[in-house]
């Protein structure tokens, strides 16, 4: 092997070898256990960033480790290529989305290969390819036939800059998830998928995913949002309409004194039409449509409303209740109508006081009755029923069931369950997406495309329109078609495209048989590979991609295409990659390369002004606190880059960028390289030590035991916890031990132990720094790839320690350490701790009240 470690030359050579030999190509194998490792695929933005590097490095370590443990590992990669991200980026760069996307795929593929990731590139998919999206069009037709996909006119979340509708899950604090601009309500005809049909099943199975982080499961449970209560009918006075209300507090129905409808509720315009209130109501509805309509957004606004001019009747006491439209009522929860009980809900209380509405106490304190006229806030605690007819005097919780029974007996309500989860609106008024396979006919209405006409191709040779507006409605060749039912020639094709999350909701199944052309996937391949054993990605996808993927998997199971409901057995949500921001008073945020360092001074490259260092934040282009992975690859190589990403923090924690950390990783690899270069000529002809450790002299025996202790720790850290940082630290300790092993005249046993140490250090590092490990493995004379070698096995006997290091504490604070023989008794350890010179400084003149001995670990002297 060369004397100098040259990462670029080594990595280029081994990447070519892996590709030439098809090392990462896999197929179904009934002999070996399967392991499906998958990281969330990227959208082709043009360049991978450090977040990608960290995510994919974590996955690659696990994939390589599992392969060395004997698993048949599927580790694919592809591109989430449709949707607004790619289209907006293309428009911003004055390019066509198709041309932009395909060019970026080529560039990013090259970057990923340069990182040495063990992907089976023969399974690569791009969701913008017709051979992919034809099958989601096919599934849409099946869902439509079963009533699982439908079209309706409704108020939707509209983003003006992006010129499209957003699902509820894509609105974050009233802002578009993609562009960050305010979202408003707009009434449009939209296509929906009935995810709500699976709400209960999705919720129940949250408790059957032990391999998922609690944080993600909690987020999904909250988003699904199950509530048990009653649906109550309030008849509109002198009209046929009935206002249906869902409430979890039907014990308070006698105290409902007014009704509030969401501004989007269809009855709002109907009830106010032709009344003196009509103009005010319309103005209010238009103004509220511009507000943030999320739960969190409502907290920003004062509670306000407008009387519609109508009244409804309380079904249990006949009270005449004015009907308002109010900004705090949401169509996204319950029925979009709120029976307002101001005495027992603070929001209703504030609204009633503001507009002079009646307040009636129906849950009272037994010892200190409430006076509605003097109340300063709503009474929200439990109590006894009051002003509630036959239920007066009952505990309110006990009355709930009886009130629900009464409503059902009268035909004025029913017990029911409500979910916060709403059906998934998938229509997008954008160009770059999978066409929805439906046709509009004047005679037949909305008609599905004939299955044999799939795929409905998205034309890729069109000119884009200003402002992100879709060209499809203006494209005669695309829009004009023949009705498949009556054959009229003036039918028009649906010009909305599918939400990009549709593509990412089943791609993991497609990877199992990406070239299969007889269906969405080969059922036999999916039966072998699925579900995904380990999925890796960001927690930001908890209620978007992850929830939709669970839903789609249930749809496939319902159609008999799969036999499982959950797509991902285990989920790891990795932390973010962070770096401090640097700003110039004149030029704003600066990229790292725009900062000039002169001694201890840091200045702006553009003007020379001293820069200001800000907080450590997630790397982002907007803050310019980004590190280009190519810079690291050019200077240090892929293995050092991988090592830093793994060593700097556990995978679930945020990783803070450190140039010193990267340098430290590079120095470590050079140190191992020098050790290998020194010893390989001497140990290459020697077999690794396989005898009894008792036959070894003490220094060699200590190194031998350290090898097995390291194998044990690294295996446990990777297998059980994915704590690659502590696994690497253990290998570093082993390298230190090898560096300190300096026999004057190495015996055959010494060389055999050194060979054992080098081999096992190489095997343990192989998933982490694969190119580096391949080179040393080859230098040691081993044939084949190190990836094809078995993962090392530790000896239980070698794990036993001859000596133990015991920590000595005084009142819980570290004061000393003792080295004692492993067989030392508890009493003797306590005696030595009390006699320890450094410990005695802290107990002199004091009474020892207790001595706590934790065998093999520590002694705590309490004074």
C-alpha positions in Angstrom: 0.0 0.0 0.0 1.1 3.6 -0.6 2.8 5.4 2.2 0.5 8.4 1.9 -3.3 8.3 2.3 -4.8 9.6 -1.0 -8.6 9.6 -0.5 -9.4 10.9 -4.0 -7.4 8.2 -5.8 -8.7 5.4 -3.4 -12.3 6.4 -3.6 -12.4 6.7 -7.4 -10.8 3.3 -7.8 -13.1 1.5 -5.4 -16.3 3.2 -6.7 -15.4 2.0 -10.2 -14.7 -1.5 -8.8 -18.1 -1.6 -7.1 -19.9 -0.5 -10.2 -18.0 -2.9 -12.5 -18.7 -5.9 -10.3 -22.3 -5.0 -9.5 -21.6 -5.4 -5.8 -24.7 -3.6 -4.7 -27.1 -5.3 -7.1 -29.6 -7.5 -5.2 -32.5 -9.9 -6.0 -34.9 -11.9 -4.0 -33.1 -14.7 -2.1 -35.1 -17.1 0.0 -32.0 -18.5 1.7 -30.9 -15.3 3.4 -33.1 -13.1 5.6 -34.1 -9.9 3.9 -33.5 -6.3 5.1 -35.0 -3.3 3.4 -33.2 -0.1 4.3 -34.6 3.1 2.8 -33.9 6.8 3.2 -36.6 9.3 2.1 -35.8 10.1 -1.5 -34.9 13.7 -2.5 -36.4 16.0 -5.0 -33.9 16.9 -7.6 -32.9 20.4 -6.6 -29.6 20.3 -8.4 -27.1 19.7 -5.6 -27.0 17.5 -2.5 -26.6 19.4 0.7 -25.2 18.4 4.1 -28.6 17.3 5.3 -28.7 14.8 2.4 -25.1 13.7 3.2 -25.9 13.0 6.8 -29.2 11.2 6.1 -27.8 9.0 3.4 -24.6 8.2 5.3 -26.6 7.0 8.3 -28.6 4.7 6.0 -25.6 3.5 4.2 -23.8 2.4 7.4 -26.8 0.4 8.4 -27.2 -1.2 5.0 -23.5 -2.2 4.8 -23.5 -3.4 8.4 -26.6 -5.6 7.8 -25.1 -7.0 4.7 -22.0 -8.0 6.6 -24.3 -9.7 9.2 -25.6 -12.0 6.4 -28.8 -10.1 5.4 -30.0 -9.7 1.8 -30.1 -6.0 1.8 -32.3 -3.8 -0.5 -30.9 -0.2 -0.5 -32.4 1.7 -3.5 -32.4 5.4 -4.5 -34.6 7.5 -6.8 -36.1 10.9 -7.3 -39.2 12.7 -6.0 -39.3 14.6 -9.2 -42.8 16.1 -9.6 -44.4 19.0 -7.7 -44.0 22.6 -6.9 -40.4 22.5 -5.5 -39.0 21.4 -8.9 -41.4 23.6 -10.9 -40.7 26.7 -8.8 -36.9 26.1 -9.0 -37.0 25.7 -12.7 -39.0 28.9 -13.2 -36.6 30.8 -10.9 -33.7 29.6 -13.1 -35.5 30.4 -16.4 -35.7 26.8 -17.3 -38.4 24.3 -18.2 -39.3 21.9 -15.3 -38.6 18.8 -17.4 -35.3 19.9 -18.6 -34.3 21.3 -15.2 -35.4 18.1 -13.4 -33.6 15.6 -15.7 -30.4 17.6 -15.6 -30.5 17.8 -11.9 -31.1 14.1 -11.5 -27.9 13.5 -13.6 -25.9 15.9 -11.4 -27.2 14.6 -8.1 -26.7 11.0 -9.1 -23.0 11.8 -9.8 -22.7 13.4 -6.4 -24.3 10.5 -4.6 -22.1 8.0 -6.3 -19.1 10.1 -5.3 -20.1 9.6 -1.6 -19.8 5.8 -2.1 -23.3 5.0 -1.1 -24.2 1.3 -1.6 -27.3 1.9 -3.8 -28.6 -0.6 -6.2 -28.8 1.9 -9.1 -30.5 -0.6 -11.3 -33.6 0.1 -9.3 -33.5 3.9 -9.7 -36.9 5.5 -10.3 -38.0 9.1 -11.1 -41.6 9.8 -10.3 -41.9 12.1 -13.3 -41.5 9.2 -15.7 -44.7 7.9 -17.4 -43.8 4.3 -16.5 -44.1 5.4 -12.9 -47.1 7.7 -12.8 -49.2 5.6 -15.1 -49.7 3.2 -12.2 -50.9 5.9 -9.7 -53.3 7.0 -12.4 -54.4 3.4 -12.6 -54.9 3.3 -8.8 -56.8 6.6 -8.9 -59.3 5.0 -11.4 -59.8 2.0 -9.0 -60.3 4.4 -6.1 -62.8 6.4 -8.1 -64.7 3.3 -9.0 -65.0 2.4 -5.3 -66.0 5.9 -4.2 -62.6 6.4 -2.5 -61.8 9.3 -4.8 -64.4 12.1 -5.5 -64.8 15.6 -6.7 -66.6 18.4 -4.9 -66.7 22.2 -4.7 -65.3 23.4 -1.4 -63.2 26.1 0.2 -59.6 25.2 0.0 -56.2 26.6 1.0 -55.0 28.7 -1.8 -51.5 30.0 -2.2 -51.4 32.9 -4.7 -47.6 32.9 -5.3 -47.6 29.2 -6.0 -50.9 29.4 -7.9 -52.2 26.2 -6.4 -54.3 24.6 -3.7 -52.6 23.1 -0.5 -53.7 20.3 1.7 -54.3 21.2 5.3 -51.1 19.4 6.2 -49.2 21.7 3.8 -50.3 24.9 5.6 -47.9 25.7 8.5 -49.1 28.5 10.8 -51.2 30.0 7.9 -48.2 29.9 5.5 -47.5 27.8 2.4 -45.1 25.0 3.3 -43.1 25.7 0.2 -42.9 29.4 -0.4 -43.7 30.7 3.1 -46.4 33.2 1.9 -49.8 33.6 3.5 -52.6 31.2 2.5 -56.2 32.3 1.9 -59.5 30.4 1.5 -60.8 30.0 -2.0 -63.8 28.0 -3.4 -62.9 25.6 -6.1 -63.9 22.2 -7.5 -61.3 19.8 -6.2 -60.5 16.1 -6.2 -60.3 14.4 -2.8 -59.2 11.0 -1.5 -61.1 9.5 1.4 -58.4 9.2 3.9 -61.0 9.9 6.6 -62.4 6.4 6.0 -59.2 5.0 7.5 -58.9 7.5 10.4 -59.7 5.0 13.2 -57.4 2.3 11.7 -54.6 4.8 11.3 -55.1 5.9 14.9 -55.3 2.4 16.4 -52.1 1.2 14.7 -50.1 4.2 16.0 -49.9 2.0 19.2 -48.6 -0.9 17.2 -45.5 0.7 15.8 -42.9 0.2 18.6 -40.1 1.0 16.2 -41.3 4.6 15.6 -40.3 7.6 17.7 -42.9 8.6 20.3 -42.8 12.2 19.0 -43.9 11.2 15.5 -46.7 8.9 16.8 -47.9 11.7 19.0 -48.0 14.2 16.1 -49.9 11.7 14.0 -52.4 11.0 16.8 -53.0 14.7 17.3 -53.5 15.3 13.6 -56.0 12.4 13.3 -57.6 13.9 16.4 -60.3 11.5 17.6 -63.1 13.1 19.7 -66.1 11.2 21.2 -69.3 13.3 21.6 -72.7 13.9 20.0 -74.1 15.4 16.9 -77.0 17.7 17.6 -79.6 19.1 15.2 -80.6 22.8 15.6 -83.6 23.7 13.4 -83.3 27.0 11.7 -86.4 29.2 12.6 -89.0 29.4 9.8 -86.8 27.5 7.4 -86.3 23.9 6.3 -82.5 23.9 7.0 -81.0 22.2 10.0 -77.7 23.2 11.5 -75.8 20.1 12.6 -73.3 20.6 15.4 -70.7 18.2 16.8 -69.8 18.7 20.4 -67.9 16.8 23.1 -69.7 18.8 25.8 -73.4 17.9 25.2 -73.8 18.3 29.0 -73.8 22.1 28.3 -76.5 22.1 25.5 -79.1 23.8 27.7 -76.6 26.7 28.0 -76.2 27.2 24.3 -77.4 30.7 23.7 -76.1 31.5 20.1 -74.8 29.6 17.1 -71.5 30.3 15.2 -70.9 29.1 11.7 -67.6 29.1 10.0 -67.4 31.8 7.3 -66.9 28.9 4.7 -70.1 27.1 5.9 -72.6 26.8 3.0 -75.5 28.1 5.2 -73.8 31.4 5.8 -74.7 32.9 2.4 -78.0 31.1 2.3 -79.2 32.4 5.7 -78.1 36.0 5.1 -79.4 36.2 1.5 -82.1 38.9 1.2 -81.7 40.2 4.7 -80.3 43.5 5.8 -77.3 41.6 7.0 -76.3 40.2 3.6 -73.8 42.9 2.7 -72.1 42.8 6.1 -71.9 39.0 6.0 -70.3 38.9 2.5 -67.7 41.5 3.5 -66.9 39.6 6.6 -66.5 36.3 4.8 -64.3 37.9 2.1 -62.1 39.5 4.8 -61.7 36.3 6.9 -60.7 34.4 3.8 -57.5 36.3 3.9 -56.7 35.3 7.5 -54.7 32.3 8.7 -57.4 29.7 9.3 -55.2 27.2 11.1 -55.8 26.4 14.8 -52.6 28.2 15.7 -53.4 31.1 13.4 -56.7 31.8 15.1 -54.8 32.7 18.3 -53.4 35.8 16.5 -56.8 37.4 15.9 -59.5 38.9 18.1 -62.7 36.8 18.2 -65.2 38.5 15.9 -68.3 37.7 14.0 -71.4 39.1 12.2 -75.1 38.2 12.7 -76.5 36.4 9.7 -80.1 37.6 10.3 -81.3 34.1 11.1 -82.2 32.2 14.3 -82.1 28.5 15.2 -83.9 26.7 18.0 -82.2 24.9 20.9 -83.7 21.4 20.7 -83.9 20.7 24.4 -85.2 24.0 25.8 -86.6 25.8 22.7 -84.4 28.8 23.2 -84.3 31.1 20.2 -80.5 31.4 19.3 -79.1 34.1 16.9 -76.9 32.6 14.2 -73.5 34.3 13.7 -70.7 33.7 11.3 -67.5 33.9 13.4 -63.8 33.7 12.6 -63.1 31.1 15.3 -65.4 28.5 13.8 -63.6 26.2 11.4 -65.0 24.1 8.6 -62.0 21.8 9.2 -63.4 20.6 12.6 -66.7 18.9 13.3 -69.4 20.3 11.0 -68.2 23.8 10.8 -70.9 24.9 13.3 -70.3 25.7 17.0 -73.1 25.7 19.6 -71.8 28.5 21.8 -72.1 28.1 25.5 -70.6 31.3 26.9 -70.9 30.4 30.6 -68.6 27.4 30.1 -66.2 28.2 27.2 -63.8 31.1 27.4 -63.9 31.8 23.7 -67.7 31.9 23.7 -67.7 34.0 26.9 -65.5 36.6 25.3 -67.6 36.7 22.2 -70.8 37.0 24.2 -69.5 39.9 26.3 -68.3 41.6 23.1 -71.7 41.4 21.3 -74.0 41.5 24.3 -75.3 38.0 24.1 -77.0 36.0 26.8 -75.0 33.9 29.3 -76.8 31.1 31.1 -75.1 28.9 33.7 -75.8 25.2 33.3 -73.0 23.7 35.3 -72.8 25.2 38.8 -70.7 25.0 41.9 -72.5 23.2 44.8 -71.2 25.4 47.6 -70.9 28.8 45.8 -73.5 29.2 43.0 -72.4 31.3 40.0 -74.0 34.5 38.9 -73.9 34.9 35.1 -74.2 38.7 35.4 -71.1 39.0 37.5 -68.9 36.3 36.0 -65.5 37.5 34.7 -64.6 34.3 33.0 -66.1 31.1 31.9 -66.5 28.3 34.4 -64.9 25.3 32.8 -64.6 22.9 35.8 -67.0 20.0 36.5 -70.0 20.7 38.8 -73.7 20.0 39.1 -76.3 20.6 36.4 -78.4 23.7 36.6 -81.0 25.3 34.4 -81.1 22.0 32.6 -84.6 20.7 33.3 -84.8 17.1 34.5 -81.0 16.9 34.7 -80.7 19.6 37.4 -78.7 18.5 40.4 -76.9 15.7 38.6 -73.1 15.7 38.3 -72.4 17.0 34.8 -70.3 14.1 33.6 -73.1 11.6 34.7 -75.6 13.7 32.8 -73.7 13.5 29.5 -74.8 10.0 28.6 -78.4 10.6 29.6 -78.6 13.8 27.6 -77.3 11.9 24.5 -79.9 9.3 25.1 -82.6 11.9 25.2 -81.4 13.5 22.0 -81.4 10.1 20.2 -84.9 9.3 21.6 -86.3 12.5 20.2 -84.5 12.1 16.9 -82.6 15.4 17.5 -79.1 14.0 17.7 -77.0 11.0 18.1 -73.8 9.8 19.8 -70.9 9.9 17.4 -67.2 10.1 16.9 -65.4 12.9 15.1 -62.0 13.1 13.6 -59.9 16.1 13.0 -58.4 14.4 9.9 -60.1 15.6 6.7 -60.1 14.0 3.3 -57.0 14.6 1.3 -57.4 17.2 -1.4 -55.0 16.2 -4.2 -55.8 18.7 -7.0 -53.0 21.1 -7.9 -53.4 23.8 -10.4 -49.9 23.5 -11.6 -48.2 22.0 -14.6 -45.4 19.8 -13.2 -47.4 16.8 -11.9 -49.2 13.6 -12.8 -52.4 14.3 -14.8 -55.6 13.3 -13.1 -57.1 10.7 -15.4 -60.6 12.1 -15.7 -62.6 13.6 -18.5 -65.4 16.2 -18.5 -68.3 15.7 -20.9 -71.3 17.9 -21.5 -73.5 14.8 -21.9 -72.0 12.3 -19.4 -70.6 14.6 -16.7 -67.3 13.6 -15.2 -66.0 10.3 -16.7 -62.9 8.2 -15.9 -60.4 7.6 -18.6 -60.4 4.2 -20.1 -57.7 2.0 -18.5 -56.3 1.0 -21.8 -55.6 4.7 -22.5 -53.2 5.0 -19.6 -50.8 6.7 -19.1 -52.3 10.1 -19.7 -49.0 11.7 -20.6 -47.9 15.1 -19.3 -46.7 17.0 -22.3 -43.0 18.0 -21.7 -42.6 20.3 -24.7 -44.9 23.2 -23.6 -44.0 26.8 -23.0 -44.5 27.9 -19.4 -46.8 30.8 -18.4 -45.9 33.7 -16.2 -46.5 33.5 -12.4 -46.4 29.8 -12.2 -49.8 29.4 -13.9 -50.3 26.0 -15.5 -50.3 25.9 -19.3 -52.4 22.8 -19.5 -55.8 24.6 -19.6 -54.5 26.6 -22.6 -53.0 23.6 -24.4 -55.6 22.4 -27.0 -53.8 19.2 -27.8 -53.9 18.2 -24.2 -57.3 19.5 -23.1 -59.5 18.5 -26.1 -60.4 14.8 -26.1 -63.1 12.3 -26.9 -65.5 11.1 -24.2 -64.8 7.4 -23.6 -68.5 6.8 -22.8 -70.5 8.6 -25.5 -67.7 9.3 -28.0 -68.5 13.0 -28.2 -65.5 14.9 -29.6 -65.9 18.1 -27.5 -65.0 16.6 -24.1 -62.2 18.1 -22.2 -59.5 16.5 -20.1 -59.0 17.3 -16.4 -56.2 19.9 -16.3 -55.4 19.7 -12.5 -52.5 17.5 -11.6 -51.9 15.4 -8.5 -50.3 16.5 -5.3 -46.7 15.5 -5.3 -47.3 13.5 -2.1 -49.2 11.0 -4.1 -46.0 9.9 -5.8 -44.1 9.6 -2.6 -46.9 7.5 -0.9 -46.0 4.3 -2.7 -42.5 4.6 -4.2 -41.1 2.2 -1.7 -43.3 -0.6 -3.1 -42.2 0.3 -6.7 -38.5 -0.1 -5.7 -39.2 -3.8 -5.2 -39.8 -4.3 -8.9 -39.1 -1.0 -10.7 -39.2 -2.4 -14.2 -42.5 -4.4 -13.7 -44.9 -3.3 -16.5 -48.0 -5.4 -15.6 -49.0 -3.4 -12.6 -47.9 -1.1 -9.8 -45.4 -3.7 -8.7 -44.7 -7.4 -8.9 -46.7 -8.9 -6.0 -44.1 -11.6 -5.3 -41.3 -9.1 -5.0 -43.4 -6.9 -2.7 -44.3 -9.9 -0.6 -40.6 -10.7 -0.2 -39.2 -7.2 0.4 -41.9 -5.3 2.2 -42.5 -3.8 4.7 -39.4 -1.5 4.8 -37.4 -2.7 7.8 -35.7 0.7 8.5 -36.9 4.0 7.2 -34.8 7.2 7.7 -35.9 10.8 7.2 -36.8 14.1 8.8 -39.5 14.6 11.5 -41.0 17.4 9.4 -42.7 14.7 7.4 -44.6 13.3 10.3 -48.1 14.4 9.2 -47.5 14.7 5.5 -45.5 11.9 3.8 -45.6 9.5 6.6 -49.3 9.7 7.2 -50.1 9.6 3.5 -47.9 6.5 3.0 -49.6 4.7 5.8 -53.0 5.6 4.2 -51.9 4.5 0.7 -50.6 1.2 2.1 -54.1 0.5 3.5 -55.7 1.3 0.2 -53.4 -1.2 -1.5 -54.2 -3.8 1.1 -57.9 -3.2 0.7 -57.6 -3.9 -3.0 -55.7 -7.1 -2.3 -52.5 -5.8 -3.9 -50.6 -6.3 -0.6 -51.1 -8.2 2.6 -49.8 -5.6 5.1 -51.1 -2.3 6.5 -47.9 -0.6 7.7 -45.2 0.3 5.2 -42.3 1.0 7.7 -41.4 -1.3 10.6 -38.9 1.1 12.2 -38.4 4.8 11.7 -35.4 7.0 12.5 -35.9 10.7 12.3 -32.4 12.2 12.1 -31.6 15.6 13.4 -30.7 18.7 11.4 -27.3 19.8 10.3 -26.6 23.3 11.9 -24.0 26.0 11.6 -23.6 29.5 13.0 -24.7 32.3 10.8 -22.3 35.1 9.8 -23.5 38.5 8.7 -22.0 41.7 7.4 -23.8 45.0 8.4 -23.8 46.0 4.8 -24.1 42.8 2.8 -26.3 40.7 5.1 -25.7 37.0 5.6 -22.5 35.6 4.2 -21.5 32.3 2.8 -18.4 30.8 4.5 -16.2 31.5 1.5 -17.2 35.2 1.8 -15.5 35.5 5.2 -11.9 36.5 5.3 -9.9 35.3 8.3 -6.8 37.3 9.3 -5.5 36.1 12.7 -8.3 36.5 15.2 -10.2 39.0 12.9 -13.0 38.0 10.6 -14.1 40.3 7.8 -16.4 40.5 4.8 -14.8 39.6 1.5 -16.9 42.2 -0.3 -16.2 45.3 1.9 -13.7 44.3 4.6 -16.1 45.2 7.4 -15.9 43.1 10.6 -18.6 40.4 10.5 -21.0 39.4 13.2 -21.5 35.8 14.3 -25.1 34.8 15.0 -26.9 31.8 16.4 -26.3 28.2 15.4 -29.2 27.4 13.1 -30.2 24.8 10.6 -28.2 25.1 7.4 -30.2 27.0 4.8 -29.4 28.9 1.6 -31.5 31.9 2.9 -29.1 32.2 5.9 -26.1 31.3 3.8 -24.7 29.2 6.6 -24.2 26.2 4.3 -21.3 24.0 3.5 -21.0 22.6 0.0 -20.4 18.9 0.3 -18.3 19.1 -2.9 -15.8 21.3 -1.0 -15.3 18.5 1.6 -15.1 15.8 -1.0 -12.4 17.7 -2.9 -10.3 18.4 0.1 -10.8 15.4 2.4 -12.7 12.8 0.4 -16.0 10.9 1.0 -14.8 8.8 3.9 -13.7 11.7 6.1 -17.0 13.5 5.3 -18.9 10.4 6.3 -16.9 10.0 9.5 -17.6 13.5 10.6 -21.3 13.2 10.0 -21.4 10.0 12.1 -19.0 11.0 14.9 -20.2 14.5 15.7 -23.6 13.6 17.2 -26.0 10.7 17.6 -28.3 10.4 14.5 -31.5 11.6 16.3 -29.7 14.8 17.6 -28.9 18.0 15.6 -25.3 18.0 14.3 -23.3 21.2 14.6 -20.9 21.9 11.9 -17.2 22.0 13.0 -14.3 22.5 10.7 -12.1 21.2 13.5 -14.2 18.1 13.6 -13.7 17.4 10.0 -9.9 17.9 10.4 -10.0 15.6 13.4 -11.6 12.8 11.4 -9.1 13.2 8.6 -6.2 13.0 11.1 -7.7 9.8 12.6 -7.9 8.1 9.2 -4.3 9.1 8.4 -3.2 7.7 11.8 -4.9 4.4 11.0 -3.3 4.4 7.5 0.2 4.9 9.0 -0.3 2.1 11.4 -1.5 -0.2 8.6 1.4 0.9 6.4 3.8 0.1 9.2 2.5 -3.3 10.1 1.1 -4.8 6.8 4.4 -6.0 5.4 5.1 -7.9 8.6 1.6 -9.3 9.2 0.4 -10.0 5.7 1.9 -13.6 5.7 0.6 -14.2 9.2 -2.9 -15.6 10.1 -4.9 -13.7 12.7 -4.5 -15.0 16.2 -7.0 -17.8 16.9 -5.4 -19.5 20.0 -6.1 -19.4 23.7 -5.6 -15.9 25.2 -3.9 -17.5 28.2 -1.0 -18.4 26.0 -0.3 -14.8 25.2 2.1 -12.5 27.1 0.4 -9.8 29.1 0.7 -6.9 26.5 -0.5 -9.0 23.6 -3.3 -10.5 25.8 -4.4 -7.0 26.7 -4.6 -6.0 23.0 -6.4 -9.2 22.2 -9.0 -8.6 24.9 -9.4 -5.0 23.6 -10.2 -6.3 20.1 -13.1 -8.4 21.5 -14.3 -5.6 23.8 -14.4 -3.3 20.8 -16.3 -5.8 18.6 -18.8 -6.1 21.4 -19.3 -2.4 21.9 -19.4 -1.5 18.2 -21.9 -4.3 17.4 -24.1 -3.2 20.3 -24.0 0.5 19.4 -24.9 -0.1 15.8 -27.4 -2.9 16.2 -29.3 -1.6 19.2 -29.1 2.2 19.1 -27.5 3.4 15.9 -25.1 5.3 18.1 -22.4 5.5 15.5 -20.5 8.2 17.4 -19.8 5.9 20.4 -19.0 3.0 18.0 -16.4 5.2 16.3 -15.0 6.2 19.6 -14.6 2.6 20.6 -12.6 1.9 17.4 -10.4 5.0 18.2 -9.6 3.5 21.5 -8.6 0.2 19.8 -6.4 2.2 17.5 -4.8 3.9 20.5 -4.2 0.5 22.0 -2.5 -0.8 18.8 -0.4 2.4 18.7 0.8 1.7 22.2 1.7 -1.9 21.5 5.4 -1.7 20.9 7.1 -5.1 21.2 10.9 -4.9 20.9 11.2 -8.1 19.0 7.7 -9.1 17.8 7.0 -12.8 18.3 4.8 -14.8 16.1 2.0 -14.4 18.6 2.5 -10.6 18.7 2.3 -10.4 14.9 -0.8 -12.6 14.9 -2.5 -10.4 17.4 -1.5 -7.3 15.4 -3.0 -8.9 12.3 -6.2 -9.7 14.3 -6.4 -6.1 15.5 -5.8 -4.6 12.0 -8.4 -6.9 10.4 -11.0 -6.3 13.0 -10.5 -2.5 13.0 -10.9 -2.6 9.3 -14.1 -4.7 9.4 -15.6 -2.5 12.1 -14.8 0.6 10.1 -16.0 -0.9 6.8 -19.7 0.4 7.0 -18.5 3.8 8.1 -15.5 4.5 5.8 -15.9 1.9 3.1 -13.3 3.0 0.5 -10.6 3.3 3.2 -11.5 -0.1 4.6 -11.5 -1.7 1.2 -7.9 -0.5 0.6 -6.6 -1.8 3.9 -8.5 -5.1 3.5 -6.9 -5.5 0.1 -3.4 -4.6 1.4 -3.8 -7.3 4.1 -4.1 -9.8 1.3 -7.8 -10.5 1.6 -9.7 -11.3 -1.6 -13.0 -9.9 -2.5 -14.7 -6.8 -1.1 -14.6 -6.2 2.6 -18.4 -5.8 2.3 -18.6 -9.5 1.5 -16.7 -10.5 4.6 -18.5 -11.6 7.8 -19.0 -9.1 10.6 -16.5 -10.0 13.4 -17.7 -12.0 16.3 -16.5 -11.4 19.9 -15.4 -14.0 22.4 -17.4 -13.9 25.7 -14.3 -15.1 27.5 -12.2 -12.3 26.2 -14.7 -9.7 27.5 -13.8 -10.4 31.1 -11.5 -7.8 32.6 -8.4 -8.5 34.7 -8.7 -5.1 36.3 -11.5 -2.7 36.9 -11.4 1.1 37.1 -13.6 2.2 40.0 -14.8 5.8 40.1 -14.7 7.4 43.6 -17.2 10.1 44.4 -17.8 12.2 47.5 -21.4 13.4 47.8 -21.9 12.4 44.1 -18.9 14.4 42.8 -15.9 12.7 41.1 -12.9 12.9 43.3 -10.6 10.0 42.3 -10.3 6.6 40.5 -9.0 3.2 41.6 -7.7 0.3 39.7 -8.5 -3.0 41.4 -8.3 -6.6 40.3 -11.6 -7.8 38.8 -12.2 -10.3 41.7 -11.8 -7.7 44.4 -14.6 -8.0 47.0 -17.2 -5.2 47.7 -15.7 -4.7 51.2 -12.2 -4.4 49.9 -13.3 -1.8 47.3 -15.0 0.2 50.0 -11.9 0.0 52.2 -9.6 1.2 49.4 -11.9 4.1 48.5 -12.0 5.3 52.1 -8.2 5.1 52.2 -7.6 6.8 48.9 -5.4 9.9 49.4 -7.3 12.2 47.0 -10.7 11.2 48.4 -9.5 11.7 52.0 -9.0 15.4 51.3 -12.8 15.8 50.9 -13.8 13.7 53.9 -11.2 14.8 56.5 -12.8 16.0 59.7 -16.3 15.0 58.5 -18.5 12.1 59.5 -19.0 9.4 56.9 -22.7 8.7 57.0 -23.0 6.2 54.2 -20.8 4.4 51.6 -22.6 3.3 48.4 -20.8 0.7 46.3 -22.0 -0.1 42.8 -20.0 -3.3 41.9 -17.6 -2.9 39.1 -18.4 0.8 38.6 -18.2 3.3 41.5 -18.1 4.1 45.2 -20.0 7.1 46.5 -19.0 8.3 50.0 -21.7 10.4 51.6 -20.5 12.8 54.4 
